[in-house]
Amino acid sequence: MSRHVPRLIRIWLFGIALASSVPAAFGQQAGGAVANFPWSPDARCKLNPARPRGLHPQAYAALQRRAIAHRITQGINHSHEPRNVHDTDGTIDGVDYTGAVDISVRCLTASQIQSLLGRLAELGFAGWYRKDGQDDWSGPPHIHAVWAGCPLKPILRRQVESWLSGGTGLGSDRPYRFWQPSAEMKDIVRALYEKLNR
């Protein structure tokens, strides 16, 4: 019986390691409890399939870690429209990437969207809720966010700088009224941004 003890201990330790890795994959909160956010995959909301193609890999990984990636509605977009913010920012191993991402807000209340914007900022994204007729936006509702941790094209650099100064990130660059990040959130985004975009 005693010769089987080390094997049982190894199995037990493996079980503990596996159990502790599961919460991290689905967005663990600071206290160790598994997060059950209203935007998580477990929430009852019928979403379209995610479309993360071309999003910078580190940005995509950050959204996956916090159970947001399933809400991505747009990554890269090669449209020839003059102000296409989703076009190429650079390449990694010969593959184009963008730092811009659109995220679905379906089934979320205004306060839940504000919480999600805060979570995105903590991950290094400058983000805005785009709602038709609000804050100079015209079009379908969504969150538009920019990953600050990669080299960005000029239009996205202007958007991040606008976010840091409390603006809409749009042409008017008026103050953004829907939500404002905390000083700590701005520090996170600014630190990432200035490493590669100054």
Order of alpha helices (4+ residues) and beta strands (2+ residues): alpha-alpha-beta-beta-beta-beta-alpha-beta-beta-alpha-alpha
